[in-house]
Structure formats: C-alpha cells, structure tokens
C-alpha cells in the first residue's frame, strides 16, 4: 500500500463510508484535533513518568483512535435504514468514561486541595500535559459544533469533557511527582 494516493490533491479527503469533503470541513478539523491530541499524549508518555500513568495514557490513546474513527464516519453511511450498523467501527461507552473517572478520583485523592486557579508550567512534562488539556478542549469545542450540525454518538462529547478533566489532574500530579511549584493565580487588586 502506498502512502500517497493523490486523491487529496484537490483539497478534499474521504470519510469512512466514501463521502468526500473539503479538508477544512469541521468534521476533518474535529478528528484532526483528536490526532493532534493523541500526539501530545505520546509526548507525555515519552517523559519520565510512572508506569501507571503510562499505561493509562496508552489506553487513552487507543480510545482516541476510536473517537477519531467515529468522527471520521459519514453519519449517513454509518447506519442502515433499519438502524443497524453498516460500517464496523468501535464505540465509546460508559466503560471508557468510568475508566477516566476512576483515574481522576484516584489521582485527586493524593493531591493538595485547590484553592485558586494555577498557572500552567513548572516543569516541561507538566507543560506538555497542560498543552494536551487545551488541545483536548479545542477538540471538544470543534466536536460540539460538528454535533450541532451532524449527530454522532453523544458519549464522544462526554469522553472529551472527562478527558480534559483527567489531563488537568494529571498535570497537577506530575507537578507533585517532579517537585514543581504550582503557582497560584490570585487576581491583583487595582486601585
């Protein structure tokens, strides 16, 4: 199989199901941002972090491939008229949501209470995690716009929302692990 197909030279790309859309279509922006997020998670996984976090990130990266496949599927070709699946793609379920929620709860139990917003940074690994969190939020924003126009399994939106929460608590955990100082944001009083 060749890497280049030349079919996208006209500025379009194919969805699962064969439909061609412009490369700037919100559907492409949505799953392209999921791909970007997945790459950032790979970078975090390549840092000096604990085994449990690495394993969690691997599972999340796999789940993001499923999210990307869902977003890359033409909704008109995903189901037959009787509602049965036409294309064989995996789904995101409550199982994946529960995985994130359990991880969030376990991490959060070990963290000091938050009293203020915190400034991203303190250590390179922590900063990578905050970047991944903001890319996740962008993917969520784009996906909600797509969902408004072309429905897909709403669990994807819940997953992205929960994933950004996971990445926030993970950034805090990594701050503790790397002995980085969390700088609180305290609004300055102006006269």
Backbone torsions as a table, in degrees:
resi	resn	phi	psi	omega
1	UNK	NA	128.5	178.6
2	UNK	-81.1	147.7	177.2
3	UNK	-71.0	-40.5	-179.4
4	UNK	-97.2	137.3	-179.6
5	UNK	-115.6	-19.4	-178.1
6	UNK	71.1	-1.3	-178.6
7	UNK	-73.0	-18.2	179.9
8	UNK	-95.8	6.3	-178.8
9	UNK	-64.6	-18.7	179.7
10	UNK	-91.4	7.0	178.1
11	UNK	87.3	13.8	177.0
12	UNK	-117.9	165.7	176.3
13	UNK	-142.9	159.1	-178.2
14	UNK	-97.4	137.9	173.7
15	UNK	-89.6	166.1	170.3
16	UNK	-61.8	126.6	-175.9
17	UNK	109.8	-12.1	172.8
18	UNK	98.3	-15.9	179.6
19	UNK	-61.0	137.8	178.0
20	UNK	-104.3	136.3	179.5
21	UNK	-136.2	160.7	176.2
22	UNK	-63.4	148.0	-178.9
23	UNK	-66.6	-14.0	177.2
24	UNK	-95.1	5.3	179.3
25	UNK	-59.0	145.0	-178.8
26	UNK	-59.1	-29.5	177.3
27	UNK	-64.6	-42.0	179.9
28	UNK	-69.6	-41.7	176.1
29	UNK	-59.1	-39.0	-178.1
30	UNK	-65.7	-54.5	-177.0
31	UNK	-77.6	-21.3	173.0
32	UNK	-66.8	-35.9	177.6
33	UNK	-71.9	-32.0	173.6
34	UNK	-62.7	-41.5	178.0
35	UNK	-62.7	-42.7	177.1
36	UNK	-60.8	-45.1	178.5
37	UNK	-59.3	-44.1	-179.4
38	UNK	-60.2	-37.5	178.2
39	UNK	-66.7	-39.9	177.2
40	UNK	-63.9	-39.5	178.7
41	UNK	-64.3	-35.7	175.0
42	UNK	-62.3	-38.7	178.4
43	UNK	-65.7	-41.9	177.7
44	UNK	-62.5	-43.2	-179.0
45	UNK	-62.9	-27.5	179.5
46	UNK	-80.0	-4.8	180.0
47	UNK	-84.9	176.1	177.9
48	UNK	-79.3	93.4	179.5
49	UNK	-135.1	166.3	-176.6
50	UNK	-72.6	159.5	-176.3
51	UNK	-62.0	-41.7	-179.4
52	UNK	-59.9	-44.9	179.1
53	UNK	-64.0	-42.3	177.6
54	UNK	-58.3	-44.4	-179.7
55	UNK	-65.3	-40.0	176.4
56	UNK	-61.4	-44.3	-178.5
57	UNK	-64.8	-37.8	177.0
58	UNK	-61.4	-44.9	179.5
59	UNK	-62.5	-43.2	179.3
60	UNK	-63.1	-41.8	178.1
61	UNK	-60.3	-40.7	176.6
62	UNK	-63.3	-43.8	179.0
63	UNK	-62.9	-34.6	179.4
64	UNK	-68.1	-29.3	173.2
65	UNK	-63.9	-38.2	176.5
66	UNK	-65.4	-45.2	177.6
67	UNK	-57.8	-46.2	179.6
68	UNK	-59.9	-40.9	178.9
69	UNK	-64.4	-40.0	177.9
70	UNK	-61.7	-46.5	-178.0
71	UNK	-70.2	-24.8	-178.1
72	UNK	-88.5	4.2	-177.1
73	UNK	-99.3	128.4	174.4
74	UNK	-62.9	116.5	-176.4
75	UNK	-62.5	-25.6	179.0
76	UNK	-74.7	-16.7	-179.4
77	UNK	-111.0	-4.0	-177.9
78	UNK	-75.9	-29.8	-176.6
79	UNK	-124.5	146.7	172.0
80	UNK	-79.3	168.7	-178.5
81	UNK	-60.2	-29.6	179.5
82	UNK	-83.3	4.6	176.4
83	UNK	90.1	-5.0	178.8
84	UNK	-79.5	154.6	-179.4
85	UNK	-64.9	136.8	173.5
86	UNK	-99.6	-45.4	-179.6
87	UNK	-99.7	138.6	-177.9
88	UNK	-88.0	88.1	173.6
89	UNK	-121.9	149.7	178.7
90	UNK	-71.4	173.1	178.1
91	UNK	-127.3	164.8	170.2
92	UNK	-102.4	131.2	-175.4
93	UNK	-126.1	-175.2	177.0
94	UNK	-62.8	-24.5	178.1
95	UNK	-59.4	-45.7	180.0
96	UNK	-69.7	-35.7	176.4
97	UNK	-64.8	-44.5	179.7
98	UNK	-63.7	-35.3	175.9
99	UNK	-58.1	-47.3	179.8
100	UNK	-66.6	-44.4	-178.4
101	UNK	-62.4	-41.2	177.9
102	UNK	-63.0	-43.8	179.3
103	UNK	-63.8	-43.0	178.6
104	UNK	-59.4	-49.3	-178.2
105	UNK	-61.5	-42.4	-179.8
106	UNK	-65.1	-40.7	179.3
107	UNK	-69.0	-46.3	-174.4
108	UNK	-62.1	-32.7	179.2
109	UNK	-60.7	-27.7	-175.6
110	UNK	-95.8	0.7	-176.3
111	UNK	-101.3	150.2	173.4
112	UNK	-65.6	150.9	-179.6
113	UNK	-60.6	144.6	177.8
114	UNK	-90.8	128.4	178.3
115	UNK	-113.9	-15.3	-178.9
116	UNK	-146.3	164.9	167.6
117	UNK	-63.3	154.6	177.9
118	UNK	-120.5	149.2	178.3
119	UNK	-80.4	131.5	175.3
120	UNK	-59.6	140.9	176.8
121	UNK	129.6	-166.6	179.5
122	UNK	108.8	-28.0	178.4
123	UNK	-162.9	146.9	-177.4
124	UNK	-55.1	-44.7	-179.0
125	UNK	-62.7	-40.6	177.6
126	UNK	-63.0	-43.4	179.1
127	UNK	-62.9	-41.2	176.4
128	UNK	-58.1	-40.8	-178.6
129	UNK	-66.2	-40.9	177.5
130	UNK	-66.3	-36.7	176.0
131	UNK	-63.3	-44.8	178.0
132	UNK	-59.4	-39.9	178.8
133	UNK	-61.3	-43.6	-178.7
134	UNK	-72.0	-32.7	174.7
135	UNK	-66.6	-38.6	177.0
136	UNK	-61.4	-43.0	178.1
137	UNK	-63.1	-38.3	177.5
138	UNK	-65.3	-42.3	177.1
139	UNK	-60.4	-38.9	178.5
140	UNK	-65.3	-44.2	179.1
141	UNK	-61.5	-44.8	-179.8
142	UNK	-65.9	-40.1	-178.8
143	UNK	-68.0	-34.7	177.2
144	UNK	-68.0	-34.8	175.1
145	UNK	-65.9	-44.0	177.0
146	UNK	-60.0	-45.4	-178.5
147	UNK	-60.1	-36.0	178.8
148	UNK	-61.4	-34.7	-176.4
149	UNK	-97.2	-34.6	-177.4
150	UNK	-140.9	105.9	-174.3
151	UNK	-64.6	148.0	172.0
152	UNK	-148.6	179.7	-178.1
153	UNK	-59.0	116.8	-175.3
154	UNK	-65.2	-17.1	177.7
155	UNK	-60.1	-27.4	176.8
156	UNK	-59.4	-42.8	179.9
157	UNK	-65.0	-42.0	177.4
158	UNK	-62.1	-41.2	-179.4
159	UNK	-61.6	-46.5	-179.1
160	UNK	-64.7	-37.9	177.9
161	UNK	-63.6	-46.0	179.4
162	UNK	-66.8	-36.2	-179.5
163	UNK	-64.2	-38.7	178.2
164	UNK	-65.5	-35.1	174.9
165	UNK	-64.2	-43.3	177.9
166	UNK	-58.9	-45.4	-177.8
167	UNK	-65.7	-31.7	176.6
168	UNK	-66.2	-49.9	-179.7
169	UNK	-68.6	-31.5	176.0
170	UNK	-64.2	-40.9	177.5
171	UNK	-60.2	-41.2	178.0
172	UNK	-65.4	-41.7	178.0
173	UNK	-61.4	-44.0	-179.7
174	UNK	-65.1	-31.1	174.7
175	UNK	-61.9	-44.1	178.3
176	UNK	-65.4	-47.6	-177.7
177	UNK	-59.2	-37.3	-177.2
178	UNK	-98.0	10.0	178.5
179	UNK	53.7	39.5	178.3
180	UNK	-88.1	146.9	179.9
181	UNK	-83.6	123.3	173.4
182	UNK	-83.2	118.6	179.1
183	UNK	-92.7	120.1	-179.2
184	UNK	-77.4	144.1	172.9
185	UNK	-94.9	113.2	178.0
186	UNK	-117.5	116.6	-178.9
187	UNK	-57.4	134.7	179.1
188	UNK	-83.1	138.9	176.2
189	UNK	-78.5	130.5	178.7
190	UNK	-109.8	139.4	-180.0
191	UNK	-78.5	NA	NA
